[in-house]
Amino acid sequence: MARSSSSAPSQRMLSVGEKVRHALTEIFQRGEIRDPLLERAVVSVSEVRMSPDLKIATAYVTVLGQDAADPFVAALNKNARFIRGRLTPALRGMKYMPEVRFRPDTSFDNFARIDALLKSPEVQRDLDPDEDGEARAGDDNGDND
C-alpha cells in the first residue's frame, strides 16, 4: 500500500485517536484521578491526535468553568502515567499503549477571536450594501463589462 506524503492524518490515526478520546472521557467521568486540583474540575477532551506510529496521543482538553487551563493541564501531565495505565483495558487491542500528552485546547479562543473580528465595525461596513442597494467598490459581482 502506497503512503501519501501529505501531513493529513490517516484513517487509522483518526480511529485510534477517537478511541483514546472516549477512554479518557470515561476516566475523567468516573473521577479516577486522585489529584486535589483535578477532583474539583470538569475536564472535557475535545480531540486526540495520534502520532503516525500510534505511540503518542496528544489530548486537547478544556476545563469547564475555568479561565486558565494551564494548571489543570500540568496536573494531567503529572498524572499521565497513571492515566495511561487506566487506558489499558479500553485499548486492549493495540500493539503499543500510547504515551498520553495533554495540551490546552485553544480552538474556542480562535473561534471567539474570529467572531469578534467579523462583528467589528470595519468588517460590517464592508459587508453592508450602499444606500442604493449595490455592493461597495471592489466587490466583484460577476459582470465583466
LUMTORMAR-280461 format. One line per 10 residues: number of its first residue (from 1); for each residue z, y, x of C-alpha. Coordinates in nm, 4 decimals, decimal comma. Example, Ala and Ser with C-alpha at 12.3 -4.5 7.8 and 13.67 -1.06 7.14 Angstrom:
! residues 2
1) 0,7800 -0,4500 1,2300; 0,7140 -0,1060 1,3670 .
END
This chain:
! residues 145
1) 0,0000 0,0000 0,0000; -0,1012 0,3382 0,1400; 0,1636 0,6053 0,1823; 0,0853 0,9599 0,0864; 0,1637 1,2354 0,3342; 0,2945 1,4730 0,0674; 0,6608 1,5651 0,0523; 0,6906 1,4735 -0,3146; 0,9490 1,2035 -0,3846; 0,8228 0,8546 -0,4592 .
11) 0,8829 0,6840 -0,7915; 1,1376 0,4581 -0,6184; 1,3271 0,7592 -0,4782; 1,3383 0,9199 -0,8239; 1,4533 0,5976 -0,9916; 1,7310 0,5272 -0,7404; 1,8385 0,8930 -0,7494; 1,8772 0,8740 -1,1254; 2,0841 0,5531 -1,0971; 2,3116 0,7193 -0,8419 .
21) 2,3447 1,0257 -1,0672; 2,4524 0,8089 -1,3620; 2,7015 0,6172 -1,1461; 2,8511 0,9401 -1,0074; 2,8817 1,0848 -1,3563; 3,0742 0,7777 -1,4718; 3,3105 0,8002 -1,1732; 3,3812 1,1676 -1,2495; 3,4290 1,0978 -1,6220; 3,6819 0,8224 -1,5529 .
31) 3,8759 1,0540 -1,3207; 3,8929 0,8008 -1,0382; 3,9160 1,0592 -0,7605; 4,2760 1,1467 -0,6792; 4,2387 1,4934 -0,5372; 4,4524 1,7789 -0,6768; 4,1570 2,0165 -0,6892; 3,9148 1,7673 -0,8460; 4,1613 1,6282 -1,1013; 4,1517 1,9563 -1,2953 .
41) 3,7756 2,0126 -1,2601; 3,4836 1,9097 -1,4756; 3,2075 1,8166 -1,2316; 2,8505 1,7889 -1,3537; 2,5841 1,6175 -1,1407; 2,2522 1,7835 -1,2183; 2,0334 1,5982 -0,9688; 2,0465 1,3408 -0,6905; 1,7752 1,3445 -0,4259; 1,7291 1,0351 -0,2152 .
51) 1,6021 1,0241 0,1415; 1,2765 0,8281 0,1873; 1,4682 0,5300 0,3315; 1,7182 0,5458 0,0375; 2,0138 0,5617 0,2784; 2,1222 0,9197 0,1979; 2,1859 1,0555 -0,1504; 2,2238 1,4329 -0,1833; 2,4016 1,5126 -0,5100; 2,3722 1,8637 -0,6520 .
61) 2,6830 1,9462 -0,8527; 2,8102 2,2218 -1,0771; 3,1756 2,2683 -1,1592; 3,2014 2,3852 -1,5168; 3,4189 2,6881 -1,5797; 3,4392 2,7828 -1,2115; 3,2621 3,0674 -1,0374; 3,2887 2,9314 -0,6837; 3,1823 2,5698 -0,6402; 3,2307 2,5612 -0,2631 .
71) 3,5968 2,4425 -0,2595; 3,5104 2,1656 -0,5051; 3,2036 2,0606 -0,3042; 3,4204 2,0485 0,0092; 3,6727 1,8280 -0,1739; 3,3935 1,5963 -0,2918; 3,2550 1,5685 0,0610; 3,6076 1,4935 0,1874; 3,6273 1,2060 -0,0647; 3,2684 1,0884 -0,0084 .
81) 3,3663 0,7542 0,1490; 3,5933 0,6718 -0,1447; 3,3199 0,7713 -0,3910; 3,0679 0,5575 -0,2018; 3,2990 0,2583 -0,2436; 3,3229 0,3254 -0,6176; 2,9420 0,3372 -0,6402; 2,9063 -0,0190 -0,5067; 2,9442 -0,2071 -0,8388; 2,6913 0,0161 -1,0157 .
91) 2,4351 -0,0081 -0,7330; 2,4846 -0,3749 -0,6517; 2,1106 -0,4493 -0,6318; 2,0446 -0,2110 -0,3447; 1,9938 -0,3345 0,0095; 2,1953 -0,0452 0,1565; 2,4662 0,1571 -0,0127; 2,3618 0,5223 0,0295; 2,5792 0,7788 0,2025; 2,6580 1,0481 -0,0551 .
101) 2,6475 1,4169 0,0340; 2,7427 1,6844 -0,2133; 2,5820 2,0280 -0,2369; 2,6334 2,3094 -0,4881; 2,3591 2,3362 -0,7481; 2,2151 2,6866 -0,7289; 1,9311 2,6347 -0,9756; 2,1261 2,8059 -1,2560; 2,1734 3,1111 -1,0336; 1,7989 3,1169 -0,9685 .
111) 1,7252 3,0928 -1,3423; 1,9637 3,3816 -1,4143; 1,8043 3,5945 -1,1404; 1,4531 3,5304 -1,2761; 1,5683 3,6014 -1,6327; 1,7249 3,9317 -1,5246; 1,4076 4,0240 -1,3397; 1,1895 3,9504 -1,6442; 1,4170 4,1645 -1,8627; 1,4148 4,4579 -1,6208 .
121) 1,2620 4,7864 -1,7477; 0,9885 4,7784 -1,4826; 0,8588 4,4396 -1,5947; 0,8966 4,5220 -1,9640; 0,6974 4,8418 -1,9126; 0,4131 4,6410 -1,7595; 0,4214 4,3837 -2,0377; 0,4264 4,6276 -2,3306; 0,0843 4,7433 -2,4593; -0,0097 5,1128 -2,4604 .
131) 0,0190 5,3228 -2,7740; -0,3403 5,2426 -2,8730; -0,2713 4,8678 -2,8556; -0,4672 4,7988 -2,5375; -0,3264 4,6382 -2,2274; -0,2441 4,8618 -1,9320; -0,4871 4,9278 -1,6475; -0,5051 4,6392 -1,4036; -0,4862 4,3758 -1,6779; -0,7956 4,1598 -1,6910 .
141) -0,8884 4,0819 -2,0476; -1,1933 3,8780 -1,9525; -1,4570 4,1491 -2,0050; -1,6902 4,1862 -1,7103; -1,8868 4,4908 -1,8394 .
END
